[in-house]
Amino acid sequence: MQVTIVDYGTGNLHSVRKAINFAAKNVNKNITIKISNSPKEILKSDKVILPGQGSYKQCMDNIKNIPELEDSLNEFVIKKKKPIFGICVGMQLFSNEGLEQEKTKGFGWISGIVKKIVLKDKNLKLPHMGWNEVKFAEDNLLFKGIKNLSHYYFVHSYNFDVKDQKNVVATTEYEKLIVAAVLKDNIFGTQFHPEKSQQNGIKIFSNFLKFNL
Amino acid sequence: MLKKRIIPCLDVKEGRVVKGINFIDLKDAGDPVEQAKIYDKGGADELCFLNITASGENKKILLEKVKQTAENCFIPLTVGGGVKSIDDIQQLLLAGADKVSINTAAVENINFIKESSLKFGSQCIVIAIDAKKIGNDKWRVYTHGGKNDSGIDVFDYLKIVEKNGAGEILLTSMDRDGTKTGYDIELTRKVVNNVSIPVIASGGVGNLEHLYKGFSEGLASAVLAASIFHYGDYTIKDAKNYLFKKGIPIRI
């Protein structure tokens, strides 16, 4: 099985690769991990990871700047219906649009808009940064084998306001409920960083790698 | 509920962990990679590396240590000390840092904060402030590892860094650093109340009650400590259990 981590000039891909490497040990299958931005590599992958760091707009601009990358991701997810996992801004890009910096169109795979978190309580800070408890819907693939209300590491100021609640499989609380994980058919994503969330994060990646095997 | 963070800090010189008293008289306390592993397993919420001498040669050694540490840890790693350019940040992030802490270069050129936060995202730009009390209710920003008085008032500076995209403040009291008499609570609380981004309290921790006060009175989002952890006075677990019992929201 080939897993490709999409390299579009954002963030620390090595920590993601390292975590996937660890996760792969829990999966009874020969797994090759590639870091690439080549549409060809993406289209021949079995699974794709879309990391993300920085602003929504910058991430989307970076994707558009790599020839055919956007098209190949669309083909991979929509036509081929193969599994993708978005992390943080990577997940946010699944939405219709993001309002960070300026209104920017996303992939539109999961209906909703990414908006800045608005806090009434002056004692709460933004970014929402650190370890928070994640509450997930029982019986979902992503959190299989994980104790409900486990801690995950978040760092973000924007929230994916998902239109259809059935696509939200986990939430966390920061004054209001914040989307922590989405899942729609072959499309997976977390607002938190599994690669920075110790064992509970590795398990999430293992569950993704096991999906559909 | 979002938990308060405990961040062990490793002051690194020539690839070794040291901790000074008031920034001088450095003692050797071991290999940063080994220390980092212990902290990761012990339940630290994040890790911090501060490169306390920033010559070219040291940078290479540091990058290697960052790489080895990132290989062995699954918690966020902040690296600071001598971060002066976009290229410095890029190299650290590529080596495996999740955030960088910028001190002198931000004071000297405020645009650097803006540029770096736009390029890498606010979430990875930590602005380190070394604050020294100069009078009643007045603190001054110091640079160059605490050697130079910038002449800038801490609270004026805070407004500027926040506006320019800083994601977090690492606040060190120069008066308390290395003294083991506790954080400067008055300063910490004032800084927290003056910004909307998270503040990490630093400088002066000698016991667990000091950590508690950093949260309960200083209102910090995170506390940073060096010597109490790496000389083995307390483990991260000791600290967490203590704070948990005292009612601080902590990840156990």
Interface residues (C-beta under 8 A of the other chain):
Chain A: G11 N12 H14 S15 K18 A19 Q53 G54 S55 Q58 V89 K122 N123 L124 K125 L126 P127 H128 M129 G130 W131 N132 E133 H151 Y153 F154 V155 H156 S157 E173 Y174 H193 E195 K196 S197 Q198 Q199 G201 I202
Chain B: M1 L2 K3 K4 R5 D40 D45 A70 E71 F74 I75 P76 L93 L94 G96 A97 D98 L118 K119 F120 G121 S122 Q123 C124 G167 E168 V195 S196 I197 P198 V199 L219 S221 A222 R251
